[in-house]
Amino acid sequence: MLSAQELKVAYGPVVAVKEVSFHVPAGSIVSLIGPNGAGKSSVLNGLSGLAPLSSGTILFKGKDISRMRAHLRVSEGIALVPEGRRVLAGMSVRENLELGGYRRPAKEVNRDISKMEEYFPVLGKRSKAAAGSLSGGEQQMLAIARGLMARPGLLLLDEPSLGLAPLVVRFIFEFIQRLRDDGQTILLVEQNAGEALEISDYAYVMETGRIVLEGRSQDLRSDPAIARAYLGLP
């Protein structure tokens, strides 16, 4: 579904992503793992159009979207759920969901809001509440639901477990697996390497802006070097 070739993302003189290449097959969960500052979120910003590429090529369903503006990438089928959730705090839960589907017909949006409320019943119960009044876990559910409102072919998830209680983290990861089982393609950026490798099909390890290792997630989980560096095992 997605092929990224030699992506380079820079913020002024600082090069955050250094000629990174990877692939995301349709119907899979692919993880990017690595320490803080490795460039994982910058990869997602480059894919979504929030950060311009210095060089490289992004092919989505065979189409070159490397220089396409961010809102047009949403129309093509790429949606980003950003790090830190970034819900629109002063707007209601329902308004946040409506904005997620802003490029789609109103009839479809209303139908899909009902679907999101089935996924996350708390969003239905608090549809009129300000998004900023939700707990951290509820806001993460809203952020994911808002991304899904675009009906993306590819869902980009940036640190969905950040700052959440363990029970909520487990719920979120189980839901991500459910999405994959229903056919959703997902690129997951996650510092919680153990959880990411447990639910993903394939993974890339990033350090200082480069991919240093890749492989099937189950193989990486059993790699002693990965276990020591990222999973906290001896």
N, C-alpha and C positions, 0 to 999 in steps of 0.2 A: 504493500500500500504506500509506504513512504521509503524513499531512498535519499539519504543525505550524503553528499560527496564533498569532502575536504572543506567543511564549513569553518570559517574564521569569523569570530565576533570580537570587536574591539570597542572599548569605551575611551575615546581619545587615544592617548598613548598606551593604555593598558589593554593587552590582548588577553581576553578571558577564555576564548575557545580557539585552539590552534590546529586547524586543518583536520577536523574530526569527521570520520565517515562511519555510517551505520545504516541499518535497515530495520524496518518494522513491518513484518508480514501481516496481512489481513487476518483478523480474528485472534490475535495474540496479545499477550501482555509482555512488553519489553521494558526492562528496568535500566535506568542509569543510576549507578551507585558510586559513592566516593565521599571523601571528606568535605567539610566546608571549604568554599573557595575553589573547588575543583573545576567549576565552570558548568555544572549541571543545569542550573536555572538559566544560564545564559544560552545554552543550547535550545531550551524551550522558547526563550524570548526570540531567538533567531528563527525558529520554525514558525512561530505565530505572527511574526512581523513586528513585534514590539521593539526589537533591536535589529538595525540593518546589518546585513552581511557585508563584511569587508571583502570576502571572496567565498567561492564555493557554490554548490548547486543543490537545490531541493526539488526533488521530483515527487509529486503527490498524485497517485493513480496515473502515473506516466506523464503528468503535465508539469512543466517547469514553473514553479511559483516563487522562485528565488527573489524576485524583485517586486512581487505583488504586495499591495498595501494590506495592512492587517485586517480591515473589515471585509475585504474581498476574500481573504483566506478563510474567514468564517463561512462565507457563502459557498466556498469550494468544499468545506466539510472538515475544518480543523477548529477545535475549540480548546481553550486553555482555562484550566482551573488554577488560579495563581497561588503562589506561596502566601500564607497568612490570610487566606480566604477572601479578603477584600470585598466583603459584601457592602452594599450601599446602605449604611447604617440607619440613615434617616428615612429610608423608604420601607414600605411594608414587605413582608415575605413574598406576597403575591406579585408586587411590583418588581421585585428582583427577578422573579421567575419570568415575568412578562418581558423584561428587558433581555433575558437570555434568548428569547425567541423573536427578537425585534425584526429580523429579516424574513420572517415566515408569516403565512396567512393567519389572521386572528382565530379562525375556526380551529386550525391545527394547534395553535398555541393553547387555547382553552382546553382542548382534549389532552394535550401533553402535560398541562399543569395537574390535571386529575391523575395522570400516571405518576408524576413525581410525588404527589401526595400519597399514592399507594406505596411507592418505594419508601418514603419517609413520612409516616403518619403525623409526626409532630409538626411538619410544615403545614399540613391541612388544618390542624388544630389551632395553629398560630398564624394563619394566613394574613390576618389584618394587623398583626403586631409588627413593630419596627424591627428590622433585621438586627439592629444593634443591641436589642434587648435579649437576643437569643444567647444561650451558652456557647462556649467555643465549639463543642461537638455539634450542636445544632447549626451553627454558622457554617461548619464544614459540610454538613449535609446539604445546606442551602447552596453553597458554592458549587458542589458537584451537580446538584439538580439544575442549577442555572446553566452550567456548561452543557448538560444533556439536552436542555431546551432547544439548543441549536441543531439537534439531531446530527451530531458530527460523525463523519466516517472515522476520524481519529480524535480521541480524547487525550489531551495532555494534562497530566496531573503533577503538580509541583508540591512536593512535601505534604501530602494529605494528612499525615499523622502528627504533624508538628504541633506540640503543645497540648495534646489531647490525653485524657486518662486512658489507661490500658484497655479497659472494657470498650471504650468508644473506638480506640484504634483497631481492636479485633473486629468490631462491627463494620468499620469502614473498609478494611481489607477483605472481609468476606463479601461485602457488597461489590467491590471491584472485581473479585472473582466471578460473582454472579453476572456482572455486565459482560465479562469476557465469554462466559458460557452462553450468553444470549447473542453473541456475535459481535460485540463491541470491540474495536481495536483500541489499545491503550498504550501510551508511552508514559511510564511512571518514573519520576525523579523522587528519590527517597533516601534520607540518611539512615533510616532504620533498615539496614541491609538485610538482616535476618528475615524480617517480614517480607521485604521486596523479593528476595530470592525464593521465599516459600511459595509465593503466589504467581510469580512470573514464569514465562516460558524460556526467555533468553535474556541475558544481561550483559551490560558493558560497564567496566570499571574505569572511572575517570580520576586522573590526578593532574593537577596544575595545567588544566586546559586540554589534556590529551587523553585518548583512550589507551589504557595500558594493558588491558586484558578483556577478553570477551569469551562467552561460551554459554552452553545450556545452563540454566539457573541451578538445576539439581547437581550438575558437575561442579559449579563454582562453590556451592554450599559445602561440598566435601573436599574442597581444595584447602590444605593446611595453611597456606599463606593467606588466603581470604579469611579463613576462620580466625586466625590470629589478628589480622589487621582490622577486620570489620565486624566480626561476630562476637568478639570478646571471649573467644575460646583459647585455651593454652596451646 
